[in-house]
Amino acid sequence: MAKQGSDDRTTHRFADAEVVAGTGGETHQVAGGDRPVLTTQQGVPVADDQNSLKVGARGPTLLEDFHLREKIFHFDHERIPERVVHARGYGAHGYFETYEPLTDLTKADLFRRKGEKTPAFVRFSTVAGNKGSADVARDVRGFAVKLYTKEGNWDLVGNNIPVFFIQDAIKFPDLIHAAKPEPDRGFPQAQTAHDNFWDFISLSPESMHMVMWIMSDRTIPRSFRFMEGFGVHTFRLVNAEGKSTYVKFHWKPKQGLQSVVWNEAVKLNGADPDFHRRDLWDAIGAGDYPEWELGIQTFDDAFADKFDFDILDATKIIPEEVIPVRKVGRLVLDRVVDNFFAETEQVAFCTQNVVPGIDFTNDPLLQGRNFSYLDTQLKRLGSPNFTHIPINAPKCPFHHFQQDGHMAMHNPKGRVNYEPNSWSDAPGPRESPDQGYRSLPVPEQGQKLRVRSETFADHYSQARQFYISQTEVEQAHIADALTFELSKAETPAIRARMVSHLLNIDNDLATKVAQGLGLREMPDPATAARPTRQDLNPSPALSILLNGPKSFAGRKVGALVTDGVDAALLSGLAASLEKEGAMLKLVAPHVGGVTDSEGTLHPADEKVDGGPSVLFDAVALLPSADGAALLAKHPAARDFVADAYAHRKFIAFVDAAAPLLAKAGVPEARDEGFVPLTSVKDCDGFVSRCRSLRYWDRGDALMG
Ligand code: HDE
């Protein structure tokens, strides 16, 4: 029910509904108690919302039925175009808190006062899939932040990867066409594992650094809460004296980094296509508010001039070991949306939305983005008045003479709609040379040319740096991902062309992928635009596993339970997890739950078929002896255990679980990822083991 300005949800309660039989044998719900009367959009009370107006009980429907026509008409027009990229997203509200004044660097109002809280809205997204695609597709994640500052909205429209595929915006339509479903057949959906994508990429050496990132576990995050965000481009901070400092923006999750493994991702997309959005919704609902710290890397022209790469090239990073990331504030997400469409769908981010104290650089990708966002939003939201939609409107006072247009909601009163004017009674706003936004007066001159700067030409050095900065496990995942994706490319020449680039990055990687593909002959290395690759030092900040969490907080254990589960162990495990800030979810043969050894009923969170172990960070096998025998016959229960084992999860178990473990194919010699629970005092030990998230040493046994 739409009731303007009301957040009263009591109208949705079933208990209030009174179902009555009407005179013609029809049944309908009538308003009762303090339930409001249903109306049309015109406010006309509705008597019957179940039956259209007809001639007789079985006759034709009348055109005169304004209620039917209004309802169907509105429904017919409910959809707006989805975003051309980043269509699938999920948003939440929160705030940004400034740690300390940054006035030496920027005059941006939000950075002026220690402890200042600026309202924020964040939308996370995948890039290639459509609005209905699965959350855990292998893809870059959007990390778009709108900060409603006191001097206007600042949008930091970033990704969870600090570099991009291309160097110049003019290639963006080609890149996205190649990544999206192929135009003749309309598939594959939300996947880059197809010919067109790898054809384009293998013909674009500038993408090679990004390829290393997208083939790493960065593109299969465990949750939005456990990933980093990056502004990608070099921006400028400008202080009150007009001094400019270059800046790269980072969001660092306080929860630490965490990803899933590929086999888990594939299964998660079936088990819960909404895995990421549900995770955010649940965490915020439980009061477990995710936090990120805003980090800045700042530098001047002298650094830019001596840096090995061009700071305007969005395919390059500045390693944190070269310029450390200074933490300047924190972003907390503490409120879910009230209405998905109104907020998450209608929010319009734009790289052009900057505030005094923040400015652009000549990064050709950023320059193109500045044009694109406003343009696409006009198409998507249908009117230049999309800033009137509450999620997009500034929260500070605003005054301008822009008027009219479709759906104009801010309609100023009075005669004056231009400036300058000489009306003294209501003259309206004027510009302010002191307070107003001033672009940095950077001197620019040169010939008009369509060229790529020579300084953008090194495509392999940082790709290699990323690869050698990964742990062995992560390197293996990159090789596996490349092998998987290229095996889906049906054209052998495309596979070989990609391997020719890998040869310029790392020989071992190229060899592993070539073997994985069954390539008969190793191709020659691709001809590089700049023939000499620099051997850069590894940057540990680039590894997920080296930057994991220090605690198990915010994570979930799935406990497989049956009737007769040990009451003391179950409550002991719940208590240990609660102490850690983690959650326990019960998976049982029936969703109705189980009765423990002391006769207490515990409702289940999932029935075993609907709660596979991929949904959890670690598992506990707590069946009774009878229960274990039963579960051992249940394919979903066996998969629960076999997957947890294969995905290198920590597994707590009671002795009685032995038949289930055996049926799931787990070797009898338990590795150190298994934690026996013989009494309540073992529960804390299990939780502390879980802090390292996975028992990677199990890998070798599985590979063999
Ligand atoms: Fe975007 N991008 N982009 N992009 N982008 C859009 O704007 C574009 C790029 C990013 O949750 C579109 O409103 C061009 C880099 C995010 O609503 C569109 C280029 C980065 C979102 C657009 C890029 C991003 C978008 C589509 C190459 C990371 C989702 C819908 C020059 C720094 C925002 C929309 C949301 C969305 C254009 C490259 C991040 C078409 C032309 C690099 C997070 O305007």
Boltz pocket constraint, residues with backbone or C-beta under 6 A from the ligand:
constraints:
  - pocket:
      binder: B
      contacts: [[A, 83], [A, 84], [A, 85], [A, 86], [A, 89], [A, 123], [A, 124], [A, 125], [A, 141], [A, 142], [A, 143], [A, 144], [A, 157], [A, 158], [A, 159], [A, 161], [A, 164], [A, 168], [A, 169], [A, 170], [A, 172], [A, 230], [A, 231], [A, 232], [A, 233], [A, 314], [A, 344], [A, 347], [A, 348], [A, 349], [A, 364], [A, 365], [A, 366], [A, 368], [A, 369], [A, 372], [A, 373], [A, 374], [A, 376], [A, 377]]
      max_distance: 6.0
